[in-house]
Amino acid sequence: MSLKTARILAAAYHLLMLYFVTWPGILPFAKAEPLILGLPFTMAWIAGWIAGSVIVLTLLDRVEKRFRVVEGGDD
């Protein structure tokens, strides 16, 4: 995967996240029941997007490490 593609996909995920955790994107998911791991559904929904963000940013970091130029040299 190219660096540009990885960055675009990460940005797209975060734009979707922005929509689905704020109004009006969260309205279909704004309910207290069922409880998921003791959290109301809305809180679990937001926590899931945040956990997904951690995964996406970790994957983006791995892609960027492949394209990063090692600075410095033999000292």
C-alpha positions in Angstrom: 0.0 0.0 0.0 1.3 3.4 -0.8 1.8 6.1 1.8 -0.7 8.4 0.0 -3.4 5.7 0.0 -2.8 4.9 3.7 -3.2 8.5 4.6 -6.3 8.9 2.6 -7.9 5.8 4.2 -7.0 7.0 7.7 -8.5 10.4 6.9 -11.6 8.8 5.5 -12.0 6.7 8.7 -11.7 9.7 10.9 -14.2 11.7 8.9 -16.7 8.9 9.2 -15.9 8.7 12.9 -16.5 12.4 13.2 -19.9 12.0 11.6 -21.0 8.9 13.5 -20.1 10.1 16.9 -21.7 13.6 16.6 -25.2 14.8 15.7 -26.9 13.8 13.4 -24.9 10.7 12.7 -25.4 9.2 16.2 -29.2 9.6 16.2 -29.9 6.0 15.0 -27.6 4.7 17.7 -28.7 7.0 20.6 -30.3 4.6 23.0 -29.5 3.4 26.5 -30.3 -0.3 26.0 -28.8 -2.8 25.5 -25.8 -2.6 27.8 -22.5 -3.6 26.3 -19.9 -4.4 28.8 -21.8 -2.4 31.3 -22.0 0.7 29.1 -25.1 2.1 27.5 -25.2 1.4 23.8 -24.3 5.0 22.8 -21.2 5.0 25.0 -20.1 1.6 23.6 -20.7 2.9 20.1 -18.4 5.9 20.7 -15.8 3.7 22.5 -15.8 1.3 19.5 -15.0 4.2 17.1 -12.2 5.4 19.4 -10.8 1.8 19.6 -11.0 1.6 15.9 -9.1 4.9 15.6 -6.2 3.4 17.7 -6.0 0.5 15.3 -6.1 2.7 12.2 -3.4 5.0 13.5 -1.2 2.0 14.5 -1.5 0.6 11.0 -0.8 4.1 9.5 2.3 4.3 11.6 3.5 0.9 10.3 3.0 2.0 6.7 4.8 5.3 7.4 7.7 3.5 9.0 8.3 1.7 5.7 8.5 5.0 3.8 10.4 7.0 6.4 13.9 7.9 5.4 16.5 7.1 8.1 18.2 10.3 9.0 21.7 10.5 10.1 24.4 8.1 9.1 27.4 6.2 10.4 29.0 8.3 13.1 
